[in-house]
Amino acid sequence: MARRKENVAAARKDAMKSTYIARLNNVPTSPRKMRLVADLIRGQEVFKALNILRFTNKEAAGRLEKLLRSAIANYEKKSGSTAQADALFVKTVMVDSATMLKRISAAPQGRAHRIRKRSNHVTLIIDEIKTA
């Protein structure tokens, strides 16, 4: 039993050596707004995605651009080579819901309405383009 777990852990560790990830936690933007921008770059070549984010007129684009730059830096650190123009692409972008801040807004006749300030977690994975 323990040997099987060791083998699985070793395989996972080897897979993580060739995976280049950047994460952004507790972003104070609603996941729905962040997904709109994340859908623009999913599957794109990395430098093309950077240009898309630079010229997108949304607040989430600035945060995703910084995250993508972090993923490129992680690639350069792990692989030991610089990022080439046609070598990398955005493999996956996952936007998950995070904690909600619950606030109260005054309503007429002594009532109160709930305001939910949403936040999200973003995980961005880049991968090398395989040339056959």
VEXKOLTOR-411314 format. One record per residue (C-alpha): x, y, z; residue number from 1; chain. Coordinates in Angstrom, 2 decimals. Layout:
<rs>
r u->X | v->Y | w->Z | nr->NUM | kette->A
...
</rs>
This chain:
<rs>
r u->0.00 | v->0.00 | w->0.00 | nr->1 | kette->A
r u->2.70 | v->2.47 | w->0.96 | nr->2 | kette->A
r u->4.74 | v->1.62 | w->-2.12 | nr->3 | kette->A
r u->1.82 | v->2.45 | w->-4.41 | nr->4 | kette->A
r u->1.36 | v->5.84 | w->-2.73 | nr->5 | kette->A
r u->5.08 | v->6.54 | w->-3.13 | nr->6 | kette->A
r u->4.90 | v->5.71 | w->-6.84 | nr->7 | kette->A
r u->1.87 | v->7.95 | w->-7.35 | nr->8 | kette->A
r u->3.55 | v->10.78 | w->-5.43 | nr->9 | kette->A
r u->6.74 | v->10.40 | w->-7.45 | nr->10 | kette->A
r u->4.78 | v->10.47 | w->-10.72 | nr->11 | kette->A
r u->2.92 | v->13.60 | w->-9.59 | nr->12 | kette->A
r u->6.20 | v->15.24 | w->-8.63 | nr->13 | kette->A
r u->7.72 | v->14.46 | w->-12.04 | nr->14 | kette->A
r u->4.64 | v->15.87 | w->-13.79 | nr->15 | kette->A
r u->4.86 | v->19.09 | w->-11.76 | nr->16 | kette->A
r u->8.46 | v->19.62 | w->-12.90 | nr->17 | kette->A
r u->7.24 | v->20.23 | w->-16.45 | nr->18 | kette->A
r u->4.10 | v->22.18 | w->-15.46 | nr->19 | kette->A
r u->4.33 | v->25.96 | w->-15.20 | nr->20 | kette->A
r u->1.64 | v->27.40 | w->-12.92 | nr->21 | kette->A
r u->0.81 | v->30.79 | w->-11.47 | nr->22 | kette->A
r u->-1.99 | v->31.34 | w->-8.96 | nr->23 | kette->A
r u->-3.76 | v->34.44 | w->-7.76 | nr->24 | kette->A
r u->-5.88 | v->34.06 | w->-4.63 | nr->25 | kette->A
r u->-8.63 | v->36.24 | w->-3.16 | nr->26 | kette->A
r u->-8.93 | v->38.67 | w->-6.06 | nr->27 | kette->A
r u->-11.62 | v->41.24 | w->-5.16 | nr->28 | kette->A
r u->-13.42 | v->40.91 | w->-8.50 | nr->29 | kette->A
r u->-16.47 | v->38.81 | w->-9.18 | nr->30 | kette->A
r u->-15.69 | v->35.48 | w->-10.86 | nr->31 | kette->A
r u->-18.12 | v->36.24 | w->-13.66 | nr->32 | kette->A
r u->-16.23 | v->39.39 | w->-14.67 | nr->33 | kette->A
r u->-12.88 | v->37.60 | w->-14.43 | nr->34 | kette->A
r u->-14.10 | v->34.71 | w->-16.59 | nr->35 | kette->A
r u->-15.02 | v->37.13 | w->-19.38 | nr->36 | kette->A
r u->-11.38 | v->38.15 | w->-19.66 | nr->37 | kette->A
r u->-10.00 | v->34.64 | w->-19.02 | nr->38 | kette->A
r u->-11.99 | v->33.30 | w->-21.98 | nr->39 | kette->A
r u->-10.18 | v->35.75 | w->-24.27 | nr->40 | kette->A
r u->-6.74 | v->34.24 | w->-23.63 | nr->41 | kette->A
r u->-7.48 | v->30.55 | w->-23.10 | nr->42 | kette->A
r u->-5.59 | v->28.51 | w->-25.71 | nr->43 | kette->A
r u->-3.71 | v->31.53 | w->-27.12 | nr->44 | kette->A
r u->0.04 | v->31.80 | w->-27.66 | nr->45 | kette->A
r u->1.57 | v->33.54 | w->-24.62 | nr->46 | kette->A
r u->2.80 | v->36.77 | w->-26.19 | nr->47 | kette->A
r u->-0.40 | v->37.14 | w->-28.20 | nr->48 | kette->A
r u->-2.33 | v->36.71 | w->-24.92 | nr->49 | kette->A
r u->-0.21 | v->39.44 | w->-23.32 | nr->50 | kette->A
r u->-1.13 | v->41.81 | w->-26.15 | nr->51 | kette->A
r u->-4.81 | v->40.92 | w->-25.84 | nr->52 | kette->A
r u->-4.72 | v->41.64 | w->-22.11 | nr->53 | kette->A
r u->-2.78 | v->44.87 | w->-22.53 | nr->54 | kette->A
r u->-5.42 | v->46.33 | w->-24.82 | nr->55 | kette->A
r u->-8.52 | v->44.94 | w->-23.11 | nr->56 | kette->A
r u->-10.44 | v->47.67 | w->-21.35 | nr->57 | kette->A
r u->-11.39 | v->45.80 | w->-18.16 | nr->58 | kette->A
r u->-9.97 | v->45.87 | w->-14.65 | nr->59 | kette->A
r u->-9.53 | v->42.09 | w->-14.60 | nr->60 | kette->A
r u->-7.25 | v->42.28 | w->-17.65 | nr->61 | kette->A
r u->-4.52 | v->44.05 | w->-15.66 | nr->62 | kette->A
r u->-4.57 | v->41.40 | w->-12.98 | nr->63 | kette->A
r u->-4.49 | v->38.55 | w->-15.50 | nr->64 | kette->A
r u->-1.64 | v->40.22 | w->-17.40 | nr->65 | kette->A
r u->0.43 | v->40.35 | w->-14.22 | nr->66 | kette->A
r u->-0.44 | v->36.71 | w->-13.50 | nr->67 | kette->A
r u->0.57 | v->35.64 | w->-17.01 | nr->68 | kette->A
r u->3.89 | v->37.44 | w->-16.62 | nr->69 | kette->A
r u->4.39 | v->35.53 | w->-13.38 | nr->70 | kette->A
r u->3.69 | v->32.21 | w->-15.15 | nr->71 | kette->A
r u->6.25 | v->33.11 | w->-17.83 | nr->72 | kette->A
r u->8.81 | v->33.92 | w->-15.12 | nr->73 | kette->A
r u->8.04 | v->30.56 | w->-13.46 | nr->74 | kette->A
r u->8.66 | v->28.84 | w->-16.81 | nr->75 | kette->A
r u->12.01 | v->30.61 | w->-17.23 | nr->76 | kette->A
r u->13.05 | v->29.74 | w->-13.67 | nr->77 | kette->A
r u->12.06 | v->26.06 | w->-13.89 | nr->78 | kette->A
r u->13.27 | v->25.30 | w->-17.41 | nr->79 | kette->A
r u->16.36 | v->27.50 | w->-17.36 | nr->80 | kette->A
r u->15.63 | v->28.92 | w->-20.83 | nr->81 | kette->A
r u->14.02 | v->32.17 | w->-21.93 | nr->82 | kette->A
r u->10.47 | v->32.24 | w->-23.28 | nr->83 | kette->A
r u->10.48 | v->32.19 | w->-27.10 | nr->84 | kette->A
r u->7.76 | v->33.74 | w->-29.24 | nr->85 | kette->A
r u->6.27 | v->30.47 | w->-30.54 | nr->86 | kette->A
r u->7.21 | v->28.15 | w->-27.68 | nr->87 | kette->A
r u->4.47 | v->28.67 | w->-25.07 | nr->88 | kette->A
r u->0.69 | v->28.80 | w->-24.96 | nr->89 | kette->A
r u->-1.94 | v->29.29 | w->-22.27 | nr->90 | kette->A
r u->-3.08 | v->25.75 | w->-21.53 | nr->91 | kette->A
r u->-5.76 | v->26.42 | w->-18.93 | nr->92 | kette->A
r u->-7.19 | v->29.33 | w->-17.00 | nr->93 | kette->A
r u->-9.44 | v->28.40 | w->-14.10 | nr->94 | kette->A
r u->-11.46 | v->31.02 | w->-12.25 | nr->95 | kette->A
r u->-12.99 | v->29.68 | w->-9.05 | nr->96 | kette->A
r u->-15.20 | v->31.42 | w->-6.57 | nr->97 | kette->A
r u->-13.62 | v->32.47 | w->-3.27 | nr->98 | kette->A
r u->-15.05 | v->33.87 | w->-0.07 | nr->99 | kette->A
r u->-17.86 | v->36.39 | w->-0.14 | nr->100 | kette->A
r u->-17.92 | v->39.47 | w->2.03 | nr->101 | kette->A
r u->-21.48 | v->39.99 | w->3.20 | nr->102 | kette->A
r u->-22.54 | v->43.56 | w->3.74 | nr->103 | kette->A
r u->-25.87 | v->45.21 | w->4.49 | nr->104 | kette->A
r u->-27.48 | v->48.05 | w->2.60 | nr->105 | kette->A
r u->-30.23 | v->50.10 | w->4.21 | nr->106 | kette->A
r u->-33.68 | v->49.59 | w->2.69 | nr->107 | kette->A
r u->-36.98 | v->51.40 | w->3.29 | nr->108 | kette->A
r u->-39.11 | v->50.85 | w->6.39 | nr->109 | kette->A
r u->-36.27 | v->49.59 | w->8.58 | nr->110 | kette->A
r u->-35.37 | v->46.66 | w->6.37 | nr->111 | kette->A
r u->-31.94 | v->45.67 | w->5.10 | nr->112 | kette->A
r u->-30.78 | v->44.17 | w->1.85 | nr->113 | kette->A
r u->-27.76 | v->41.90 | w->1.59 | nr->114 | kette->A
r u->-24.81 | v->42.92 | w->-0.59 | nr->115 | kette->A
r u->-22.48 | v->40.10 | w->-1.57 | nr->116 | kette->A
r u->-18.99 | v->41.30 | w->-2.48 | nr->117 | kette->A
r u->-17.57 | v->38.39 | w->-4.41 | nr->118 | kette->A
r u->-13.94 | v->37.41 | w->-4.88 | nr->119 | kette->A
r u->-12.18 | v->34.68 | w->-6.83 | nr->120 | kette->A
r u->-9.10 | v->32.47 | w->-7.22 | nr->121 | kette->A
r u->-7.37 | v->32.30 | w->-10.60 | nr->122 | kette->A
r u->-5.06 | v->29.46 | w->-11.68 | nr->123 | kette->A
r u->-3.15 | v->29.87 | w->-14.93 | nr->124 | kette->A
r u->-1.16 | v->27.03 | w->-16.51 | nr->125 | kette->A
r u->1.12 | v->27.51 | w->-19.50 | nr->126 | kette->A
r u->2.70 | v->24.71 | w->-21.52 | nr->127 | kette->A
r u->5.22 | v->24.27 | w->-24.28 | nr->128 | kette->A
r u->3.98 | v->23.89 | w->-27.85 | nr->129 | kette->A
r u->4.98 | v->20.45 | w->-29.07 | nr->130 | kette->A
r u->6.52 | v->20.53 | w->-32.54 | nr->131 | kette->A
r u->6.45 | v->17.23 | w->-34.37 | nr->132 | kette->A
</rs>
